[in-house]
Amino acid sequence: MPERTVTIASSVGLHARPASLFSQAASKTGAKVTLTTSAGKSVNAASILGVLSLGINHGDEVVVATDGDNAEAALDELAALLETDLDKD
């Protein structure tokens, strides 16, 4: 399962709007996507409640892993989202 370590750029971390945008993008990939914190807690990235439960803050490092036909392309897209401040309009 390909994976990538990413630093969270959103100024409030993965809360509310950024978590929703990320979860929706993970769901649209059609692949199994997991999000893991530096503490080792993993959730299904397509679950907004799961993502919110991780309490990920600005500057935290997470590991995004995906499995499927377009795993690398999905990782590129999801990593780019996390590396963008999604709190800005």
N, C-alpha and C positions, 0 to 999 in steps of 0.2 A: 504494500500500500504506500504510494508516494506521499511524502509529507514535506511541509515547509514551516520553518520557524519565522514568526512575524512579530513585529513590535506594533502595538496598538497606537494609532495616531489620533483617534477622536479625543477631543479635550475632556470629555466626561467618561471615557472608556466605552465599553459595550453595554450601555444602558439605553432603554427606551428606543429612540429612533435609530441609532446605529445598530443596535442588536436586531431590530426588526428588519432593516435593510439587509444585513448580513444573513439572517436566517432565511429570508425570502430568496436571496441569491443562491444560498446553499441548496435550498429545495428545488430551485429551477435547474440545477445541474443534472438532476436525475440520477446522481451517484450518491453513494453512502459517504457522508462527510462528517468527520468528528473534529471537535475542538477540544484541546487539552491545555490546561494551565500549567505553569511551572511547578505547581504543587502536585501535579499528576492527576487531577480530576478531569475526566472526559465526559462529554455529552454529545448527543446528536446535534450537529450544527443547524439542522433544519427546524429545530425546536426552539422557539423564542424563549419559552420558559426555562429550558435547559441552559441556553446561553446566558440569560439574565441571572440564573442561579450561581454562575461561576464568579460573579462579582469582579469582572475584569476592569481594571482601571487604565487610564492613559499611561503609556510607557511600559505596560506589562508585556512580557513575551508569551506568546501562545504558539502551539503547534497545530496546524491545520493538516489533516490527512484525508485523503479521498481514495475511493476505489471505484473503478468503472472504466468505460471505454475512453472517455475523454478526461482522464484523471489529471494529466498535466495542464490542460487548458483550463479545467475547473480550478485547479490550484492557483494558476496565474490570476484568474479573475477574482477569486476570493482573497488572495493575498493583497492584491491591489486595493480592494475595498478596505481591508483592515489597515492598510498603510496610508489611507486617506482620512482626513478629518471630516467625518460624516455629519458633524454637528453644524458645519457651515452650510449656508444655503447655496 
